Amino acid sequence: MQNILERFNSFLSDRIVELDNEMSTSNTEYDSLVKLGIEYYQILQEHLPKNLQPIIFKLDENTSFIQSMIQEFMYLEGFKDGMRMKGWME
């Protein structure tokens, strides 16, 4: 069972990266928001004192980790829901 879960988690990670790449190339609003976020990050880095700059990196890292957890959870739940619906349609 553990091996199946590890393979599924690997599949989820690969699929999330694939979808992110697809979004960034096909969705101009997504691309604009990403660029705006980078711009905000650079402005903060430029204007914060040196001793506070690492906090921005830690915040970004933490936010990315949380977002990744949410994405994986939502994808897994969507997969489960799809399997349940398949059972209903048969």
C-alpha positions in Angstrom: 0.0 0.0 0.0 2.8 2.4 0.9 4.4 1.9 -2.6 1.1 2.8 -4.3 0.8 5.9 -2.1 4.4 7.0 -2.9 3.8 6.5 -6.7 0.5 8.4 -6.5 2.2 11.3 -4.6 4.9 11.3 -7.3 2.2 11.4 -10.0 0.5 14.2 -8.2 3.7 16.3 -8.0 4.5 15.7 -11.6 0.9 16.6 -12.7 0.9 19.8 -10.6 4.1 20.9 -12.3 2.6 20.0 -15.7 -0.6 21.9 -15.0 1.4 24.9 -13.7 3.4 25.0 -16.9 0.3 24.7 -18.9 -1.4 27.6 -17.0 1.7 29.8 -17.4 1.8 29.4 -21.2 -2.0 29.5 -21.9 -3.5 31.9 -19.3 -2.4 35.5 -19.6 -4.1 36.5 -16.3 -2.2 33.8 -14.4 1.1 34.9 -16.1 0.4 38.5 -15.2 -0.3 37.6 -11.5 2.9 35.6 -11.3 4.9 38.5 -12.7 3.2 41.0 -10.3 4.1 38.8 -7.4 7.7 38.7 -8.5 7.6 42.5 -8.8 6.2 42.9 -5.3 8.8 40.5 -3.9 11.6 42.5 -5.5 10.3 45.8 -4.2 10.1 44.4 -0.7 13.7 43.0 -1.0 15.0 46.3 -2.1 13.4 48.4 0.6 13.7 46.1 3.7 16.7 46.4 5.9 19.2 43.6 5.3 18.4 41.9 8.6 14.7 41.5 7.6 15.3 40.3 4.0 15.6 36.6 5.0 12.1 36.8 6.5 10.6 37.5 3.0 12.3 34.4 1.7 11.0 32.3 4.6 7.5 33.7 4.1 7.6 32.9 0.4 8.9 29.4 1.1 6.2 28.8 3.7 3.5 30.1 1.4 4.7 27.9 -1.4 4.7 24.9 0.9 1.2 25.6 2.1 0.0 26.1 -1.5 1.6 22.8 -2.6 -0.2 21.0 0.3 -3.5 22.5 -0.7 -3.0 21.6 -4.4 -2.1 18.0 -3.6 -5.1 17.7 -1.3 -7.5 19.2 -3.8 -6.2 17.0 -6.6 -6.5 13.9 -4.5 -10.0 14.7 -3.4 -11.0 15.5 -7.0 -9.6 12.1 -8.0 -11.6 10.4 -5.2 -14.7 12.3 -6.2 -14.2 11.2 -9.8 -13.9 7.6 -8.8 -17.1 7.9 -6.7 -18.9 9.5 -9.6 -17.7 6.7 -12.0 -19.4 4.2 -9.6 -22.6 6.2 -9.7 -22.7 6.3 -13.5 -22.3 2.5 -13.9 
